[in-house]
């Protein structure tokens, strides 16, 4: 989703201009650090966002809000033409609300991009959480309502483009979320039906035959047989229904560990759980890395620009020194030659120049 559609683009553009004022000038950055030290705040640079990454926008406004007094004091030191204006109180309030709105998005992005834990079954509960947070209320200002409307519209499109059937089955096979509260009631039974169908196609694991009782002792069982021998077990006794009846585990527990401990009780469901739960939720980890790379590139370019500027300044200083040294050598040669010359006019000119130079 582009934040242009949120009604907050103007204040974000102003934030970027403020950050750029300090990022693109080593002198301004040095003054910012000096003000941070004077006001007793940690010395930290401002962060420029990447327009396609919400988390970088959150980082930018969070750092700017944390240093708003420092930025204001630094800008007041030089009221020059071209110096950007500080955010007004109304604009600061806007980015504070935007920070509150984007923080859950950062959490969900990092959660779904994790590589050290199960993430596929978390997608639908996480999306349900975001949809609930982005529901507008009567207390929301207009720009917040516009942001929430744009956000939910974009999120709905992205949700429909995912493999919803796979995500639903993965959620059901996670003992933390098997109540499927993230789905409408009308969709829940359909998910369990899919699991039953796929479970029925799983081959039964081969077990070692257990030794039976002596054949002679089996005859009394035939005599005690009732007329209900032909009755089948009720359908609710299937492994899927038994799994549904299990208590949900804590959100902090590992679903794979749970299935490892219950693999013998659910021999056809355990392979399914391993298949679905082992799937990564998204390429979010790559997206986070791409964001970090983009931020690193910006930092590197800024550092290279500073080095280039310093190198250019050093070259100019060296050239000026060399030119001054050449002029001085030439003047010394002229003065020496004039003093040795019998021409009194040349000697007089040399003395006049020497006097003007303070010699």
C-alpha positions in Angstrom: 0.0 0.0 0.0 1.3 3.5 -0.9 1.0 6.0 2.0 0.0 8.6 -0.6 -3.6 7.3 -0.4 -3.6 7.7 3.4 -3.9 11.5 3.7 -0.5 11.7 5.5 1.8 12.2 2.5 2.3 15.9 3.1 3.5 15.5 6.6 5.7 12.6 5.6 7.2 14.7 2.8 8.0 17.3 5.4 9.6 14.7 7.6 11.8 13.5 4.7 12.9 17.1 4.0 13.9 17.5 7.7 15.8 14.3 7.7 17.5 15.1 4.4 18.7 18.5 5.8 20.8 16.6 8.4 21.7 13.5 6.3 23.1 15.4 3.3 25.2 17.9 5.3 28.1 16.8 7.5 28.0 20.3 9.2 24.3 20.0 10.0 24.8 16.4 11.3 27.6 17.6 13.5 25.4 20.4 15.0 22.6 17.8 15.6 25.1 15.6 17.5 26.3 18.6 19.5 22.7 19.4 20.5 22.0 15.8 21.5 25.0 15.9 23.8 24.0 19.2 25.2 20.4 18.1 25.9 21.6 14.8 27.4 20.2 12.5 24.6 21.9 9.6 23.0 23.8 10.6 19.9 21.9 8.9 17.0 21.4 9.9 13.4 18.0 10.5 11.9 16.7 7.8 9.6 15.6 8.4 6.0 12.8 6.1 4.9 12.4 3.9 1.8 9.0 4.8 0.3 8.1 1.2 -0.4 8.9 -0.1 3.1 6.4 0.7 5.9 8.9 -0.3 8.6 11.5 2.2 7.3 8.8 4.9 7.5 8.0 3.9 11.1 11.7 4.1 11.9 12.0 7.6 10.4 9.1 9.0 12.4 10.0 7.2 15.6 13.6 8.6 15.5 12.2 12.0 14.5 9.7 12.1 17.4 12.4 11.0 19.8 14.7 13.8 18.7 12.0 16.5 18.1 13.4 18.9 20.8 17.0 18.4 19.5 15.9 19.0 15.9 14.0 22.1 16.8 16.9 23.5 18.8 19.4 22.8 16.0 17.1 24.5 13.3 16.8 27.6 15.5 20.6 28.0 15.4 20.6 28.9 11.7 17.5 30.5 10.3 18.9 30.7 6.8 17.2 30.6 3.5 16.5 27.0 2.5 16.4 25.7 6.1 13.3 23.5 6.5 10.7 24.4 9.0 10.1 22.3 12.1 6.9 20.2 12.3 4.0 22.0 13.9 2.2 20.6 16.9 -0.6 19.4 14.7 1.8 17.6 12.4 3.6 16.0 15.3 0.3 14.7 16.5 -0.4 13.2 13.1 2.9 11.3 13.0 2.4 10.1 16.6 -0.9 8.6 15.5 0.8 7.1 12.4 3.4 5.6 14.6 0.7 3.9 16.7 -0.9 2.6 13.5 2.3 1.3 11.9 3.7 -0.4 15.0 1.5 -3.5 14.7 2.4 -3.7 11.1 6.1 -3.9 12.0 5.4 -6.6 14.5 3.4 -8.7 12.0 6.0 -8.2 9.3 8.8 -9.4 11.6 6.6 -12.3 12.9 5.7 -13.6 9.4 9.3 -13.2 8.2 10.8 -15.3 11.0 13.0 -18.3 10.1 13.4 -19.9 13.5 9.8 -20.8 14.2 6.5 -21.8 12.6 5.1 -18.9 10.6 2.7 -20.3 8.0 -0.1 -21.0 10.5 0.3 -17.5 11.9 -0.7 -15.7 8.7 -4.5 -15.7 9.0 -4.6 -15.0 12.8 -2.1 -12.1 12.1 -4.3 -10.7 9.3 -7.4 -11.0 11.4 -5.6 -9.0 14.1 -4.7 -6.2 11.7 -8.2 -6.0 10.3 -9.5 -5.7 13.8 -7.1 -2.9 14.6 -7.8 -1.0 11.4 -11.5 -0.9 12.0 -12.5 2.8 12.1 -14.2 4.3 15.1 -16.1 7.5 15.8 -13.2 9.0 17.7 -10.8 8.7 14.8 -9.9 11.9 12.9 -10.5 12.1 9.2 -6.9 11.3 8.1 -6.8 8.2 10.4 -10.1 7.0 8.8 -8.7 7.5 5.3 -5.5 5.6 6.3 -7.4 2.7 7.8 -9.7 2.5 4.8 -6.8 2.5 2.3 -4.9 0.0 4.5 -7.8 -2.5 4.8 -8.6 -2.2 1.1 -5.0 -3.0 0.1 -4.7 -5.8 2.7 -7.9 -7.5 1.5 -6.5 -7.6 -2.1 -3.3 -9.1 -0.9 -5.1 -11.7 1.2 -7.1 -12.8 -1.8 -3.9 -13.2 -3.8 -2.5 -15.8 -1.3 -3.0 -19.5 -1.2 -5.9 -19.3 1.2 -6.8 -23.0 1.2 -3.2 -23.9 2.2 -3.1 -21.2 5.0 -6.5 -22.4 6.4 -5.3 -26.0 6.6 -2.0 -24.9 8.2 -3.9 -22.8 10.8 -6.2 -25.8 11.6 -3.2 -28.1 12.1 -1.5 -25.7 14.5 -2.7 -26.7 18.0 -2.5 -23.1 19.0 -5.1 -21.9 16.5 -7.2 -25.0 15.7 -10.3 -23.3 17.0 -10.1 -21.2 13.7 -11.5 -18.1 15.3 -9.7 -16.1 12.6 -12.2 -17.5 10.1 -15.9 -16.9 9.7 -18.0 -19.8 11.2 -19.3 -20.6 7.8 -15.8 -21.5 6.5 -14.6 -23.6 9.5 -16.3 -26.9 8.7 -15.1 -26.8 5.1 -11.5 -26.7 6.4 -12.0 -29.8 8.5 -13.6 -31.5 5.6 -10.5 -30.8 3.5 -8.3 -32.2 6.2 -10.4 -35.4 6.6 -10.2 -36.0 2.8 -6.4 -35.5 2.7 -5.9 -37.5 5.9 -7.8 -40.4 4.3 -5.3 -40.5 1.4 -2.4 -40.8 3.8 -1.0 -44.4 3.9 -1.3 -46.1 7.3 2.1 -46.5 8.9 3.3 -50.2 9.0 3.3 -51.6 12.5 4.9 -54.8 13.7 2.2 -57.5 14.3 1.6 -58.3 17.9 1.3 -61.9 19.0 -2.3 -62.9 19.5 -3.8 -65.1 22.2 -3.9 -69.0 21.7 -6.6 -70.0 19.2 -8.3 -72.4 21.7 -8.9 -69.5 24.1 -10.6 -67.4 21.3 -13.7 -69.7 21.2 -15.4 -68.2 24.3 -15.3 -64.8 22.7 -17.4 -66.1 19.8 -20.0 -67.4 22.3 -20.2 -64.0 23.9 -20.7 -62.1 20.7 -23.8 -59.9 20.6 -26.2 -59.0 17.8 -24.4 -55.6 17.5 -21.2 -57.1 16.0 -22.0 -55.6 12.6 -22.3 -52.0 14.0 -19.5 -49.7 13.0 -17.8 -47.2 15.3 -19.4 -43.7 15.2 -17.8 -41.2 12.7 -16.9 -38.9 15.5 -14.2 -41.4 16.6 -12.0 -40.4 13.6 -8.5 -39.0 14.3 -9.6 -35.6 13.0 -12.4 -35.3 15.4 -10.3 -36.5 18.3 -7.7 -33.9 17.4 -10.4 -31.2 17.4 -11.3 -32.3 20.8 -7.8 -31.8 22.1 -7.2 -28.7 24.3 -5.4 -25.8 22.5 -1.8 -25.3 23.6 -0.2 -22.0 24.7 0.7 -19.4 22.2 4.3 -19.8 23.4 4.5 -23.5 22.8 6.0 -25.1 19.6 3.4 -26.9 17.5 6.0 -29.2 15.9 7.0 -30.4 19.4 3.3 -31.1 20.2 2.9 -33.1 17.0 6.2 -35.0 17.7 4.7 -36.1 21.1 1.4 -37.0 19.5 2.6 -38.7 16.3 1.6 -42.2 17.4 -1.9 -41.0 18.4 -2.5 -39.4 15.0 -0.4 -41.4 12.5 -2.2 -39.9 9.5 -2.4 -36.3 10.7 1.2 -35.9 11.9 2.7 -36.1 8.4 0.1 -33.6 7.2 1.0 -31.2 10.0 4.7 -31.5 9.2 4.0 -30.8 5.5 1.9 -27.7 6.1 3.6 -26.2 9.2 7.1 -26.5 7.7 6.2 -24.2 4.9 7.4 -20.6 5.3 4.7 -18.0 5.6 6.2 -15.5 3.2 9.3 -14.1 1.6 9.1 -11.4 4.4 12.6 -12.3 5.6 13.9 -11.4 2.2 11.9 -8.2 2.2 13.3 -7.2 5.6 16.8 -7.9 4.4 16.1 -5.9 1.2 15.1 -3.0 3.5 18.2 -3.3 5.5 20.3 -3.4 2.4 18.6 -0.3 1.0 19.2 1.6 4.3 22.8 0.4 4.3 23.2 1.7 0.7 21.9 5.1 1.7 24.2 5.3 4.6 27.2 4.2 2.5 26.4 6.8 -0.2 26.1 9.5 2.4 29.5 8.4 3.9 31.0 8.3 0.4 29.7 11.8 -0.3 31.2 13.1 2.9 34.6 11.4 2.1 34.4 12.9 -1.5 33.7 16.3 -0.1 36.6 16.1 2.4 38.9 14.8 -0.3 37.9 17.6 -2.7 38.5 20.2 0.1 41.9 18.7 0.8 42.8 18.8 -2.9 41.8 22.5 -3.1 43.7 23.3 0.1 46.8 21.5 -1.3 46.5 23.3 -4.6 46.2 26.6 -2.9 49.2 25.8 -0.8 51.2 24.8 -3.8 50.2 27.9 -5.7 51.1 30.0 -2.7 54.5 28.2 -2.3 55.2 28.8 -6.1 54.4 32.4 -5.7 56.6 32.7 -2.7 59.5 31.0 -4.4 59.1 33.3 -7.4 59.0 36.3 -5.2 62.1 35.3 -3.3 63.9 34.8 -6.7 62.7 38.2 -7.9 63.8 39.9 -4.7 67.2 38.3 -4.7 67.7 39.2 -8.4 66.6 42.8 -7.9 69.0 43.3 -5.0 71.9 42.1 -7.1 70.9 44.2 -10.1 72.5 47.5 -10.7 69.1 48.8 -11.9 68.0 51.3 -9.2 64.5 51.3 -10.5 64.1 47.6 -10.1 65.6 47.8 -6.6 63.1 50.5 -5.7 60.2 48.4 -7.0 61.4 45.4 -5.0 61.6 47.5 -1.8 58.1 48.9 -2.3 56.6 45.4 -2.8 58.5 44.1 0.2 57.2 47.0 2.3 53.6 46.3 1.2 54.0 42.7 2.2 55.0 43.8 5.7 58.7 42.8 5.3 
